[in-house]
Amino acid sequence: MLPCGQQQDFDCISEEVYPPAEDTYLLLKAALAEARSEDRAMEIGCGSGILVLEISSVVKCLIATDINPHALLATRSRARDVPLVRADLFRGIKGRFDLILFNPPYLPFLPEERSGHWIDRALDGGESGRETVGRFLQELEDHLLPGGRALLLISSLTGLPEVTEMACSQGLYAEAVLCEKYFFEQLYVLRIRAKEKTGEKPNDLAKVALHSELKSSSAALSFFEIRSI
């Protein structure tokens, strides 16, 4: 958890930016446990910048992306030295990384629920809640270094078995490393890595191993913009 002063600072972000919430802090907890000093890391969907602020000091290097320009402004105001890229997931990103962090839009959304504002990009997972997650998983392996891993936050509303099966279909292994239950959903952080080329059985890929469970207990903008072609 951030110190009180910094926590209050995050309360004063644009309405177009997803504010730190329970899912943010769960992913942050997992990221701090997972990150290594030698990691080349990337966060997709940096939002308010809380993970960038906390993780940048514990990895070798970090870049962060978001499709929402307001989110990049919020992150830049808190992490002035971290490279920021305006991008849709991996679009225009050619590098590979040891650690990739992503708190995606995971809520099932109907067309009539969309407001047309930038904040929708942080919430709208399509009718299944898995549209953006699916695109991420399709492209993930091409952006992982050997031995690399990703931390992906999802909800029981997104469908844990469905997401695990999607990962398996892309030749990935997914395991839940943290979870936290709320009155209307359960949040999971999945660690995802590429399937070993030998020695793993197909059935193992569909297995979710739950290792630990938690009880509910304007600065100048500097980033590269990648436009759709």
PyRosetta script that sets phi, psi and omega in degrees:
from pyrosetta import init, pose_from_sequence

init()
pose = pose_from_sequence("MLPCGQQQDFDCISEEVYPPAEDTYLLLKAALAEARSEDRAMEIGCGSGILVLEISSVVKCLIATDINPHALLATRSRARDVPLVRADLFRGIKGRFDLILFNPPYLPFLPEERSGHWIDRALDGGESGRETVGRFLQELEDHLLPGGRALLLISSLTGLPEVTEMACSQGLYAEAVLCEKYFFEQLYVLRIRAKEKTGEKPNDLAKVALHSELKSSSAALSFFEIRSI")
pose.set_psi(1, 141.9)
pose.set_omega(1, 179.9)
pose.set_phi(2, -73.6)
pose.set_psi(2, 154.2)
pose.set_omega(2, 173.7)
pose.set_phi(3, -57.9)
pose.set_psi(3, 157.7)
pose.set_omega(3, -173.8)
pose.set_phi(4, -54.9)
pose.set_psi(4, -45.5)
pose.set_omega(4, -177.5)
pose.set_phi(5, -61.7)
pose.set_psi(5, -43.3)
pose.set_omega(5, 178.9)
pose.set_phi(6, -68.4)
pose.set_psi(6, -38.0)
pose.set_omega(6, 178.8)
pose.set_phi(7, -59.1)
pose.set_psi(7, -42.8)
pose.set_omega(7, 178.8)
pose.set_phi(8, -64.1)
pose.set_psi(8, -34.7)
pose.set_omega(8, 179.1)
pose.set_phi(9, -61.8)
pose.set_psi(9, -35.0)
pose.set_omega(9, -179.5)
pose.set_phi(10, -74.1)
pose.set_psi(10, -13.6)
pose.set_omega(10, 176.3)
pose.set_phi(11, -75.6)
pose.set_psi(11, -10.6)
pose.set_omega(11, -173.3)
pose.set_phi(12, -110.4)
pose.set_psi(12, 44.5)
pose.set_omega(12, 180.0)
pose.set_phi(13, -103.5)
pose.set_psi(13, 165.3)
pose.set_omega(13, -178.9)
pose.set_phi(14, -58.6)
pose.set_psi(14, 147.2)
pose.set_omega(14, 175.2)
pose.set_phi(15, -65.9)
pose.set_psi(15, -13.6)
pose.set_omega(15, 178.7)
pose.set_phi(16, -86.8)
pose.set_psi(16, 0.6)
pose.set_omega(16, -177.6)
pose.set_phi(17, -117.5)
pose.set_psi(17, 135.6)
pose.set_omega(17, 178.4)
pose.set_phi(18, -67.9)
pose.set_psi(18, 122.6)
pose.set_omega(18, -178.0)
pose.set_phi(19, -80.2)
pose.set_psi(19, 157.9)
pose.set_omega(19, 176.6)
pose.set_phi(20, -56.9)
pose.set_psi(20, 132.5)
pose.set_omega(20, -179.3)
pose.set_phi(21, -141.8)
pose.set_psi(21, -169.4)
pose.set_omega(21, -175.6)
pose.set_phi(22, -57.0)
pose.set_psi(22, -40.7)
pose.set_omega(22, -179.2)
pose.set_phi(23, -66.4)
pose.set_psi(23, -36.8)
pose.set_omega(23, 177.4)
pose.set_phi(24, -58.4)
pose.set_psi(24, -49.0)
pose.set_omega(24, -175.2)
pose.set_phi(25, -71.8)
pose.set_psi(25, -29.8)
pose.set_omega(25, 176.4)
pose.set_phi(26, -67.8)
pose.set_psi(26, -44.5)
pose.set_omega(26, 177.2)
pose.set_phi(27, -64.7)
pose.set_psi(27, -38.4)
pose.set_omega(27, 177.8)
pose.set_phi(28, -61.6)
pose.set_psi(28, -43.6)
pose.set_omega(28, 179.0)
pose.set_phi(29, -59.7)
pose.set_psi(29, -45.2)
pose.set_omega(29, 179.2)
pose.set_phi(30, -65.5)
pose.set_psi(30, -40.0)
pose.set_omega(30, -178.4)
pose.set_phi(31, -65.7)
pose.set_psi(31, -41.7)
pose.set_omega(31, 179.3)
pose.set_phi(32, -64.7)
pose.set_psi(32, -33.0)
pose.set_omega(32, 177.7)
pose.set_phi(33, -75.4)
pose.set_psi(33, -30.2)
pose.set_omega(33, -174.8)
pose.set_phi(34, -88.3)
pose.set_psi(34, -32.8)
pose.set_omega(34, -171.0)
pose.set_phi(35, -65.8)
pose.set_psi(35, 142.2)
pose.set_omega(35, 177.8)
pose.set_phi(36, -120.4)
pose.set_psi(36, 154.7)
pose.set_omega(36, -176.1)
pose.set_phi(37, -64.7)
pose.set_psi(37, -22.8)
pose.set_omega(37, -179.2)
pose.set_phi(38, -94.1)
pose.set_psi(38, 3.0)
pose.set_omega(38, -174.7)
pose.set_phi(39, -72.4)
pose.set_psi(39, 135.8)
pose.set_omega(39, 162.9)
pose.set_phi(40, -93.4)
pose.set_psi(40, 113.5)
pose.set_omega(40, -167.9)
pose.set_phi(41, -119.8)
pose.set_psi(41, 155.2)
pose.set_omega(41, 174.3)
pose.set_phi(42, -139.9)
pose.set_psi(42, 138.4)
pose.set_omega(42, 169.0)
pose.set_phi(43, -110.1)
pose.set_psi(43, 128.2)
pose.set_omega(43, 173.0)
pose.set_phi(44, -97.7)
pose.set_psi(44, 131.7)
pose.set_omega(44, -179.5)
pose.set_phi(45, 74.3)
pose.set_psi(45, 62.3)
pose.set_omega(45, -172.9)
pose.set_phi(46, -71.2)
pose.set_psi(46, -19.8)
pose.set_omega(46, 173.6)
pose.set_phi(47, 55.9)
pose.set_psi(47, -124.1)
pose.set_omega(47, -176.8)
pose.set_phi(48, -73.9)
pose.set_psi(48, -16.1)
pose.set_omega(48, 178.0)
pose.set_phi(49, 97.3)
pose.set_psi(49, 7.6)
pose.set_omega(49, -174.8)
pose.set_phi(50, -66.8)
pose.set_psi(50, -41.7)
pose.set_omega(50, 179.0)
pose.set_phi(51, -68.0)
pose.set_psi(51, -40.5)
pose.set_omega(51, 177.9)
pose.set_phi(52, -58.3)
pose.set_psi(52, -45.6)
pose.set_omega(52, -178.4)
pose.set_phi(53, -59.6)
pose.set_psi(53, -40.8)
pose.set_omega(53, -174.7)
pose.set_phi(54, -86.3)
pose.set_psi(54, -34.8)
pose.set_omega(54, -172.8)
pose.set_phi(55, -86.3)
pose.set_psi(55, -28.4)
pose.set_omega(55, -174.0)
pose.set_phi(56, -58.7)
pose.set_psi(56, -27.4)
pose.set_omega(56, -177.4)
pose.set_phi(57, -86.4)
pose.set_psi(57, -6.6)
pose.set_omega(57, -175.9)
pose.set_phi(58, -115.4)
pose.set_psi(58, -0.6)
pose.set_omega(58, 176.7)
pose.set_phi(59, -118.4)
pose.set_psi(59, 166.6)
pose.set_omega(59, -179.2)
pose.set_phi(60, -64.8)
pose.set_psi(60, -46.5)
pose.set_omega(60, 177.1)
pose.set_phi(61, -156.2)
pose.set_psi(61, 156.2)
pose.set_omega(61, -175.2)
pose.set_phi(62, -145.8)
pose.set_psi(62, 136.1)
pose.set_omega(62, 165.1)
pose.set_phi(63, -121.6)
pose.set_psi(63, 156.8)
pose.set_omega(63, -178.7)
pose.set_phi(64, -135.2)
pose.set_psi(64, 146.3)
pose.set_omega(64, -179.0)
pose.set_phi(65, -130.8)
pose.set_psi(65, 158.2)
pose.set_omega(65, 169.3)
pose.set_phi(66, -162.3)
pose.set_psi(66, 148.6)
pose.set_omega(66, 175.8)
pose.set_phi(67, -83.3)
pose.set_psi(67, -16.9)
pose.set_omega(67, -176.2)
pose.set_phi(68, -90.6)
pose.set_psi(68, 115.3)
pose.set_omega(68, -178.9)
pose.set_phi(69, -63.9)
pose.set_psi(69, -29.0)
pose.set_omega(69, 177.8)
pose.set_phi(70, -67.2)
pose.set_psi(70, -35.8)
pose.set_omega(70, 177.5)
pose.set_phi(71, -66.4)
pose.set_psi(71, -39.6)
pose.set_omega(71, 177.9)
pose.set_phi(72, -64.5)
pose.set_psi(72, -38.0)
pose.set_omega(72, 175.0)
pose.set_phi(73, -62.2)
pose.set_psi(73, -43.5)
pose.set_omega(73, -180.0)
pose.set_phi(74, -64.0)
pose.set_psi(74, -42.3)
pose.set_omega(74, 179.5)
pose.set_phi(75, -67.6)
pose.set_psi(75, -42.6)
pose.set_omega(75, -179.9)
pose.set_phi(76, -60.4)
pose.set_psi(76, -33.5)
pose.set_omega(76, -178.5)
pose.set_phi(77, -68.3)
pose.set_psi(77, -17.3)
pose.set_omega(77, -176.7)
pose.set_phi(78, -114.2)
pose.set_psi(78, -19.2)
pose.set_omega(78, -177.5)
pose.set_phi(79, -137.0)
pose.set_psi(79, 83.7)
pose.set_omega(79, -170.1)
pose.set_phi(80, -74.6)
pose.set_psi(80, -20.3)
pose.set_omega(80, -173.8)
pose.set_phi(81, -103.4)
pose.set_psi(81, 0.0)
pose.set_omega(81, -178.5)
pose.set_phi(82, -91.9)
pose.set_psi(82, 127.8)
pose.set_omega(82, 177.2)
pose.set_phi(83, -61.6)
pose.set_psi(83, 132.4)
pose.set_omega(83, 179.1)
pose.set_phi(84, -118.2)
pose.set_psi(84, 141.8)
pose.set_omega(84, -178.7)
pose.set_phi(85, -131.1)
pose.set_psi(85, 128.9)
pose.set_omega(85, 172.3)
pose.set_phi(86, -85.9)
pose.set_psi(86, 113.9)
pose.set_omega(86, -174.4)
pose.set_phi(87, -155.5)
pose.set_psi(87, 154.3)
pose.set_omega(87, 173.3)
pose.set_phi(88, -94.0)
pose.set_psi(88, 103.9)
pose.set_omega(88, -175.1)
pose.set_phi(89, 53.7)
pose.set_psi(89, -120.0)
pose.set_omega(89, -175.7)
pose.set_phi(90, -94.7)
pose.set_psi(90, 7.1)
pose.set_omega(90, -174.7)
pose.set_phi(91, -60.9)
pose.set_psi(91, 122.6)
pose.set_omega(91, -179.9)
pose.set_phi(92, 83.1)
pose.set_psi(92, -3.3)
pose.set_omega(92, 179.3)
pose.set_phi(93, -93.2)
pose.set_psi(93, 115.0)
pose.set_omega(93, -175.6)
pose.set_phi(94, -100.3)
pose.set_psi(94, -14.1)
pose.set_omega(94, -174.9)
pose.set_phi(95, -80.0)
pose.set_psi(95, 170.6)
pose.set_omega(95, 173.6)
pose.set_phi(96, -119.8)
pose.set_psi(96, 154.6)
pose.set_omega(96, -169.8)
pose.set_phi(97, -137.4)
pose.set_psi(97, 154.6)
pose.set_omega(97, 173.8)
pose.set_phi(98, -78.6)
pose.set_psi(98, -33.1)
pose.set_omega(98, -174.7)
pose.set_phi(99, -142.2)
pose.set_psi(99, 126.9)
pose.set_omega(99, 177.5)
pose.set_phi(100, -123.6)
pose.set_psi(100, 129.9)
pose.set_omega(100, -178.0)
pose.set_phi(101, -113.4)
pose.set_psi(101, 137.7)
pose.set_omega(101, -179.5)
pose.set_phi(102, -153.3)
pose.set_psi(102, 120.2)
pose.set_omega(102, 168.1)
pose.set_phi(103, -106.6)
pose.set_psi(103, 92.6)
pose.set_omega(103, -169.9)
pose.set_phi(104, -82.3)
pose.set_psi(104, 169.6)
pose.set_omega(104, 165.6)
pose.set_phi(105, -69.2)
pose.set_psi(105, 113.5)
pose.set_omega(105, -172.1)
pose.set_phi(106, -120.7)
pose.set_psi(106, 1.9)
pose.set_omega(106, -178.1)
pose.set_phi(107, -84.2)
pose.set_psi(107, 135.3)
pose.set_omega(107, 171.2)
pose.set_phi(108, -61.3)
pose.set_psi(108, 128.9)
pose.set_omega(108, -174.6)
pose.set_phi(109, -131.0)
pose.set_psi(109, 134.0)
pose.set_omega(109, 172.4)
pose.set_phi(110, -94.5)
pose.set_psi(110, 152.8)
pose.set_omega(110, -178.6)
pose.set_phi(111, -53.1)
pose.set_psi(111, -37.8)
pose.set_omega(111, -177.3)
pose.set_phi(112, -72.0)
pose.set_psi(112, -11.6)
pose.set_omega(112, 179.0)
pose.set_phi(113, -86.3)
pose.set_psi(113, -11.3)
pose.set_omega(113, -176.6)
pose.set_phi(114, -76.4)
pose.set_psi(114, 135.2)
pose.set_omega(114, -178.3)
pose.set_phi(115, -90.6)
pose.set_psi(115, -19.1)
pose.set_omega(115, -175.5)
pose.set_phi(116, 86.2)
pose.set_psi(116, 3.5)
pose.set_omega(116, 179.3)
pose.set_phi(117, -99.1)
pose.set_psi(117, 165.6)
pose.set_omega(117, -177.9)
pose.set_phi(118, -60.7)
pose.set_psi(118, -30.3)
pose.set_omega(118, -177.9)
pose.set_phi(119, -60.3)
pose.set_psi(119, -25.6)
pose.set_omega(119, 177.7)
pose.set_phi(120, -56.6)
pose.set_psi(120, -32.6)
pose.set_omega(120, -176.8)
pose.set_phi(121, -63.6)
pose.set_psi(121, -22.7)
pose.set_omega(121, 179.9)
pose.set_phi(122, -88.6)
pose.set_psi(122, -12.5)
pose.set_omega(122, -171.8)
pose.set_phi(123, -117.4)
pose.set_psi(123, -36.0)
pose.set_omega(123, -167.3)
pose.set_phi(124, -80.5)
pose.set_psi(124, 103.5)
pose.set_omega(124, 177.2)
pose.set_phi(125, -97.1)
pose.set_psi(125, 15.2)
pose.set_omega(125, -176.0)
pose.set_phi(126, 79.1)
pose.set_psi(126, 179.7)
pose.set_omega(126, -174.3)
pose.set_phi(127, -62.7)
pose.set_psi(127, -30.7)
pose.set_omega(127, 179.0)
pose.set_phi(128, -89.5)
pose.set_psi(128, -17.4)
pose.set_omega(128, -171.5)
pose.set_phi(129, 82.8)
pose.set_psi(129, 0.6)
pose.set_omega(129, -173.1)
pose.set_phi(130, -118.6)
pose.set_psi(130, 9.9)
pose.set_omega(130, -175.7)
pose.set_phi(131, -64.7)
pose.set_psi(131, -51.2)
pose.set_omega(131, -179.8)
pose.set_phi(132, -70.3)
pose.set_psi(132, -38.5)
pose.set_omega(132, 177.0)
pose.set_phi(133, -58.0)
pose.set_psi(133, -43.1)
pose.set_omega(133, 179.5)
pose.set_phi(134, -62.5)
pose.set_psi(134, -43.2)
pose.set_omega(134, 177.6)
pose.set_phi(135, -62.8)
pose.set_psi(135, -40.8)
pose.set_omega(135, 178.7)
pose.set_phi(136, -60.5)
pose.set_psi(136, -47.0)
pose.set_omega(136, -177.4)
pose.set_phi(137, -65.8)
pose.set_psi(137, -34.3)
pose.set_omega(137, 179.0)
pose.set_phi(138, -62.7)
pose.set_psi(138, -33.0)
pose.set_omega(138, -174.5)
pose.set_phi(139, -101.9)
pose.set_psi(139, -8.0)
pose.set_omega(139, -168.9)
pose.set_phi(140, -61.8)
pose.set_psi(140, -49.2)
pose.set_omega(140, -172.4)
pose.set_phi(141, -59.0)
pose.set_psi(141, -33.0)
pose.set_omega(141, -179.7)
pose.set_phi(142, -68.9)
pose.set_psi(142, -8.7)
pose.set_omega(142, -177.5)
pose.set_phi(143, -119.4)
pose.set_psi(143, 11.1)
pose.set_omega(143, 176.6)
pose.set_phi(144, -103.5)
pose.set_psi(144, 133.8)
pose.set_omega(144, 169.8)
pose.set_phi(145, -71.2)
pose.set_psi(145, 162.3)
pose.set_omega(145, 174.7)
pose.set_phi(146, -53.2)
pose.set_psi(146, 129.0)
pose.set_omega(146, -176.9)
pose.set_phi(147, 79.9)
pose.set_psi(147, 2.6)
pose.set_omega(147, -178.3)
pose.set_phi(148, -72.5)
pose.set_psi(148, 159.3)
pose.set_omega(148, -179.6)
pose.set_phi(149, -144.6)
pose.set_psi(149, 158.9)
pose.set_omega(149, 176.7)
pose.set_phi(150, -122.7)
pose.set_psi(150, 148.3)
pose.set_omega(150, 170.8)
pose.set_phi(151, -112.3)
pose.set_psi(151, 120.1)
pose.set_omega(151, -176.4)
pose.set_phi(152, -121.9)
pose.set_psi(152, 126.6)
pose.set_omega(152, 177.4)
pose.set_phi(153, -94.4)
pose.set_psi(153, 131.5)
pose.set_omega(153, 175.5)
pose.set_phi(154, -137.2)
pose.set_psi(154, 174.5)
pose.set_omega(154, -179.9)
pose.set_phi(155, -121.8)
pose.set_psi(155, 158.9)
pose.set_omega(155, 171.5)
pose.set_phi(156, -60.7)
pose.set_psi(156, -23.8)
pose.set_omega(156, 175.8)
pose.set_phi(157, -68.9)
pose.set_psi(157, -26.8)
pose.set_omega(157, 177.4)
pose.set_phi(158, -76.1)
pose.set_psi(158, -33.3)
pose.set_omega(158, -179.0)
pose.set_phi(159, 101.0)
pose.set_psi(159, 95.3)
pose.set_omega(159, -179.7)
pose.set_phi(160, -62.1)
pose.set_psi(160, -47.6)
pose.set_omega(160, 178.9)
pose.set_phi(161, -61.1)
pose.set_psi(161, -38.7)
pose.set_omega(161, -179.0)
pose.set_phi(162, -65.7)
pose.set_psi(162, -42.8)
pose.set_omega(162, 179.9)
pose.set_phi(163, -67.2)
pose.set_psi(163, -40.2)
pose.set_omega(163, 177.9)
pose.set_phi(164, -61.7)
pose.set_psi(164, -41.6)
pose.set_omega(164, 178.2)
pose.set_phi(165, -65.9)
pose.set_psi(165, -38.2)
pose.set_omega(165, 176.7)
pose.set_phi(166, -61.5)
pose.set_psi(166, -42.2)
pose.set_omega(166, 178.3)
pose.set_phi(167, -62.6)
pose.set_psi(167, -45.6)
pose.set_omega(167, 179.3)
pose.set_phi(168, -57.4)
pose.set_psi(168, -41.8)
pose.set_omega(168, -177.9)
pose.set_phi(169, -65.9)
pose.set_psi(169, -19.9)
pose.set_omega(169, 177.4)
pose.set_phi(170, -96.5)
pose.set_psi(170, 10.1)
pose.set_omega(170, -179.5)
pose.set_phi(171, 75.7)
pose.set_psi(171, 30.1)
pose.set_omega(171, -178.0)
pose.set_phi(172, -116.4)
pose.set_psi(172, 154.6)
pose.set_omega(172, 176.3)
pose.set_phi(173, -111.8)
pose.set_psi(173, 127.3)
pose.set_omega(173, -178.1)
pose.set_phi(174, -120.8)
pose.set_psi(174, 135.5)
pose.set_omega(174, 175.8)
pose.set_phi(175, -138.9)
pose.set_psi(175, 138.8)
pose.set_omega(175, 177.9)
pose.set_phi(176, -80.3)
pose.set_psi(176, 124.5)
pose.set_omega(176, -178.2)
pose.set_phi(177, -108.2)
pose.set_psi(177, -19.1)
pose.set_omega(177, 174.3)
pose.set_phi(178, -145.8)
pose.set_psi(178, 148.6)
pose.set_omega(178, 171.1)
pose.set_phi(179, -148.1)
pose.set_psi(179, 156.2)
pose.set_omega(179, -179.9)
pose.set_phi(180, -149.7)
pose.set_psi(180, 132.1)
pose.set_omega(180, -174.6)
pose.set_phi(181, -100.9)
pose.set_psi(181, 136.2)
pose.set_omega(181, 174.6)
pose.set_phi(182, -123.3)
pose.set_psi(182, 172.7)
pose.set_omega(182, -170.5)
pose.set_phi(183, -66.7)
pose.set_psi(183, -21.5)
pose.set_omega(183, -177.9)
pose.set_phi(184, -120.2)
pose.set_psi(184, -3.8)
pose.set_omega(184, -178.5)
pose.set_phi(185, -162.9)
pose.set_psi(185, 166.9)
pose.set_omega(185, 171.2)
pose.set_phi(186, -120.9)
pose.set_psi(186, 132.6)
pose.set_omega(186, 179.0)
pose.set_phi(187, -99.6)
pose.set_psi(187, 141.8)
pose.set_omega(187, 179.5)
pose.set_phi(188, -129.4)
pose.set_psi(188, 143.7)
pose.set_omega(188, 164.9)
pose.set_phi(189, -108.4)
pose.set_psi(189, 120.5)
pose.set_omega(189, 178.0)
pose.set_phi(190, -98.6)
pose.set_psi(190, 133.6)
pose.set_omega(190, 167.4)
pose.set_phi(191, -94.7)
pose.set_psi(191, 125.7)
pose.set_omega(191, -175.0)
pose.set_phi(192, -122.7)
pose.set_psi(192, 135.6)
pose.set_omega(192, 177.3)
pose.set_phi(193, -141.5)
pose.set_psi(193, 164.6)
pose.set_omega(193, 178.0)
pose.set_phi(194, -69.6)
pose.set_psi(194, 145.3)
pose.set_omega(194, 177.1)
pose.set_phi(195, -62.1)
pose.set_psi(195, 136.6)
pose.set_omega(195, 173.2)
pose.set_phi(196, -63.1)
pose.set_psi(196, 140.7)
pose.set_omega(196, -176.2)
pose.set_phi(197, -70.2)
pose.set_psi(197, -26.2)
pose.set_omega(197, 178.1)
pose.set_phi(198, -137.6)
pose.set_psi(198, 154.0)
pose.set_omega(198, 170.1)
pose.set_phi(199, 89.8)
pose.set_psi(199, -2.6)
pose.set_omega(199, 177.2)
pose.set_phi(200, -111.5)
pose.set_psi(200, 139.1)
pose.set_omega(200, 177.9)
pose.set_phi(201, -88.4)
pose.set_psi(201, 146.1)
pose.set_omega(201, -179.9)
pose.set_phi(202, -55.2)
pose.set_psi(202, -38.0)
pose.set_omega(202, -177.9)
pose.set_phi(203, -65.0)
pose.set_psi(203, -26.7)
pose.set_omega(203, 180.0)
pose.set_phi(204, -65.6)
pose.set_psi(204, -27.8)
pose.set_omega(204, -175.4)
pose.set_phi(205, -71.4)
pose.set_psi(205, -25.1)
pose.set_omega(205, -179.0)
pose.set_phi(206, -88.7)
pose.set_psi(206, -0.2)
pose.set_omega(206, -176.7)
pose.set_phi(207, -88.5)
pose.set_psi(207, 132.1)
pose.set_omega(207, 174.8)
pose.set_phi(208, -104.0)
pose.set_psi(208, 119.1)
pose.set_omega(208, 178.9)
pose.set_phi(209, -99.4)
pose.set_psi(209, 115.3)
pose.set_omega(209, -179.0)
pose.set_phi(210, -92.9)
pose.set_psi(210, 103.2)
pose.set_omega(210, -173.8)
pose.set_phi(211, -77.8)
pose.set_psi(211, -36.6)
pose.set_omega(211, -178.9)
pose.set_phi(212, -153.1)
pose.set_psi(212, 148.6)
pose.set_omega(212, -178.0)
pose.set_phi(213, -125.8)
pose.set_psi(213, 131.8)
pose.set_omega(213, 177.2)
pose.set_phi(214, -98.8)
pose.set_psi(214, 138.7)
pose.set_omega(214, 173.2)
pose.set_phi(215, -86.5)
pose.set_psi(215, 157.0)
pose.set_omega(215, -178.4)
pose.set_phi(216, -57.6)
pose.set_psi(216, 31.9)
pose.set_omega(216, -179.8)
pose.set_phi(217, -28.5)
pose.set_psi(218, 100.9)
pose.set_omega(218, 165.3)
pose.set_phi(219, -59.9)
pose.set_psi(219, 159.4)
pose.set_omega(219, -179.1)
pose.set_phi(220, -63.8)
pose.set_psi(220, 136.3)
pose.set_omega(220, -179.9)
pose.set_phi(221, -82.4)
pose.set_psi(221, 128.1)
pose.set_omega(221, 179.6)
pose.set_phi(222, -133.8)
pose.set_psi(222, 99.7)
pose.set_omega(222, 176.2)
pose.set_phi(223, -158.9)
pose.set_psi(223, 162.1)
pose.set_omega(223, 176.9)
pose.set_phi(224, -92.9)
pose.set_psi(224, 135.8)
pose.set_omega(224, 178.3)
pose.set_phi(225, -105.8)
pose.set_psi(225, 126.3)
pose.set_omega(225, 178.0)
pose.set_phi(226, -108.2)
pose.set_psi(226, 116.0)
pose.set_omega(226, -175.9)
pose.set_phi(227, -95.9)
pose.set_psi(227, 149.1)
pose.set_omega(227, 174.9)
pose.set_phi(228, -66.9)
pose.set_psi(228, 141.9)
pose.set_omega(228, -179.9)
pose.set_phi(229, -104.9)
pose.dump_pdb("model.pdb")
